[in-house]
Amino acid sequence: MGTTAVKITRKGQVTIPREIREELNANAVYFEVANGIVMVKPVRDAAGSLKEYARTVKPGISMKRMKDRAWEEAVREKRGKKSS
């Protein structure tokens, strides 16, 4: 896959072209900026992270909070950082 230019809407949204979505094979992505270059990287295993948190559910923790924590963990794993 080569390069593709897409328009950024007033709301800051872009559409990832189908060919790129198929290449990434992921339902979610995260953005990384290094030296002025924006990289879009797939987050492939958010469901696996959610399963891990589901096993350690504590009373009073909402599903939204659990999901947010799982996404944060998945991004940290992709970036190679240890969880806090």
MITI-786329 format. One record per residue (C-alpha): x, y negated, z negated; residue in three letters. Coordinates in steps of 0.02 Angstrom, whole numbers, padded with zeros to 5 digits, m for minus. Layout:
<rs>
       c1       c2       c3   kolfi
        X        Y        Z     ALA
...
</rs>
This chain:
<rs>
       c1       c2       c3   kolfi
    00000    00000    00000     MET
    00068   m00169    00046     GLY
    00018   m00337   m00023     THR
   m00156   m00410   m00021     THR
   m00213   m00588   m00055     ALA
   m00376   m00614   m00148     VAL
   m00468   m00769   m00203     LYS
   m00478   m00819   m00386     ILE
   m00654   m00879   m00429     THR
   m00690   m01032   m00536     ARG
   m00716   m00912   m00681     LYS
   m00542   m00840   m00655     GLY
   m00606   m00676   m00583     GLN
   m00532   m00575   m00441     VAL
   m00592   m00421   m00351     THR
   m00465   m00282   m00341     ILE
   m00474   m00213   m00163     PRO
   m00542   m00036   m00148     ARG
   m00378    00034   m00081     GLU
   m00286   m00030   m00234     ILE
   m00421    00033   m00355     ARG
   m00409    00205   m00274     GLU
   m00220    00201   m00288     GLU
   m00228    00153   m00473     LEU
   m00358    00288   m00510     ASN
   m00411    00200   m00670     ALA
   m00567    00118   m00742     ASN
   m00471   m00020   m00829     ALA
   m00313   m00121   m00801     VAL
   m00205   m00238   m00900     TYR
   m00104   m00385   m00838     PHE
    00080   m00410   m00874     GLU
    00180   m00564   m00828     VAL
    00369   m00556   m00809     ALA
    00476   m00692   m00731     ASN
    00325   m00775   m00653     GLY
    00262   m00614   m00573     ILE
    00092   m00545   m00621     VAL
    00080   m00355   m00625     MET
   m00084   m00261   m00635     VAL
   m00060   m00093   m00722     LYS
   m00185    00046   m00750     PRO
   m00248    00098   m00922     VAL
   m00286    00280   m00889     ARG
   m00319    00356   m01059     ASP
   m00434    00243   m01159     ALA
   m00552    00389   m01187     ALA
   m00412    00488   m01267     GLY
   m00375    00345   m01384     SER
   m00560    00333   m01430     LEU
   m00562    00519   m01473     LYS
   m00414    00492   m01591     GLU
   m00504    00351   m01681     TYR
   m00668    00448   m01686     ALA
   m00581    00584   m01789     ARG
   m00529    00456   m01919     THR
   m00689    00355   m01928     VAL
   m00715    00266   m02093     LYS
   m00887    00217   m02153     PRO
   m00930    00038   m02108     GLY
   m00820    00026   m01952     ILE
   m00926   m00019   m01801     SER
   m00910    00071   m01635     MET
   m00860   m00096   m01556     LYS
   m00717   m00118   m01680     ARG
   m00663    00061   m01652     MET
   m00667    00035   m01463     LYS
   m00568   m00128   m01477     ASP
   m00435   m00042   m01583     ARG
   m00423    00101   m01458     ALA
   m00398   m00020   m01312     TRP
   m00263   m00112   m01410     GLU
   m00177    00053   m01444     GLU
   m00188    00108   m01262     ALA
   m00110   m00055   m01204     VAL
    00029   m00041   m01334     ARG
    00064    00137   m01276     GLU
    00075    00081   m01095     LYS
    00194   m00059   m01142     ARG
    00300    00062   m01244     GLY
    00270   m00026   m01410     LYS
    00232    00062   m01573     LYS
    00064    00032   m01655     SER
    00052   m00084   m01803     SER
</rs>
